[in-house]
Amino acid sequence: MAEITTVPVSHPAVQDSKTFEALFFVSFVLVFFIALAAQVLFLKWRTWLPGAEGEKSLIKGVRSGVYTFLSHLN
């Protein structure tokens, strides 16, 4: 009878998820500090980020801008 061996399956979805989370975090921090500096200098930073124009809060605007940025990477 033939012997059956199993090969460990790598989980590319888990690796892709971790990569996306890391990229999102780095992008969020970068855009957050740019938006925070612009907010302190009374600049209209929401027009710089596509998707953030309609958001009222700083965090939601940054998150919208980062999601728009990440969608262009795919």
C-alpha positions as CSV (number, residue, x, y, z in Angstrom):
1,M,0.0,0.0,0.0
2,A,1.2,3.5,-0.8
3,E,2.3,5.6,2.1
4,I,0.7,9.0,2.3
5,T,2.7,12.0,3.5
6,T,1.4,15.4,4.2
7,V,3.2,18.5,3.3
8,P,2.8,21.5,5.7
9,V,0.7,24.1,3.9
10,S,1.9,27.7,4.2
11,H,-0.7,30.2,4.9
12,P,-0.2,33.1,2.5
13,A,-3.5,34.7,3.6
14,V,-2.0,35.1,7.1
15,Q,1.2,36.6,5.8
16,D,-0.8,39.0,3.5
17,S,-2.9,40.0,6.4
18,K,0.2,40.8,8.5
19,T,1.7,42.7,5.7
20,F,-1.4,44.7,5.1
21,E,-1.7,45.5,8.9
22,A,2.0,46.7,9.0
23,L,1.6,48.8,5.9
24,F,-1.6,50.3,7.2
25,F,0.0,51.1,10.6
26,V,3.0,52.8,9.0
27,S,0.9,54.7,6.5
28,F,-1.6,55.8,9.3
29,V,1.2,57.1,11.5
30,L,2.8,59.0,8.7
31,V,-0.4,60.6,7.4
32,F,-1.5,61.3,11.0
33,F,1.5,63.3,11.8
34,I,1.3,65.2,8.5
35,A,-2.4,65.9,9.2
36,L,-1.7,66.9,12.8
37,A,1.0,69.3,11.7
38,A,-1.3,70.8,9.1
39,Q,-4.1,71.1,11.7
40,V,-1.8,73.0,14.1
41,L,-0.8,75.3,11.2
42,F,-4.5,75.9,10.3
43,L,-4.1,74.4,6.8
44,K,-6.9,72.6,5.0
45,W,-5.3,69.2,4.9
46,R,-8.4,67.2,4.1
47,T,-8.3,68.3,0.5
48,W,-4.8,66.7,0.2
49,L,-6.2,63.3,1.0
50,P,-8.8,61.8,-1.4
51,G,-11.6,60.3,0.6
52,A,-11.1,62.5,3.6
53,E,-12.9,65.6,2.4
54,G,-16.2,64.7,4.1
55,E,-14.9,63.5,7.4
56,K,-15.3,65.8,10.5
57,S,-12.7,64.2,12.8
58,L,-8.9,64.0,12.4
59,I,-8.7,60.3,13.0
60,K,-11.6,59.4,10.6
61,G,-10.1,61.7,7.9
62,V,-6.7,60.1,8.2
63,R,-8.2,56.6,8.2
64,S,-10.2,57.4,5.0
65,G,-7.1,58.8,3.3
66,V,-5.0,55.8,4.2
67,Y,-7.6,53.4,3.0
68,T,-7.8,55.3,-0.3
69,F,-4.0,55.2,-0.5
70,L,-3.8,51.5,0.1
71,S,-6.5,50.8,-2.5
72,H,-4.2,52.3,-5.1
73,L,-1.5,49.9,-4.2
74,N,-3.5,46.8,-5.3
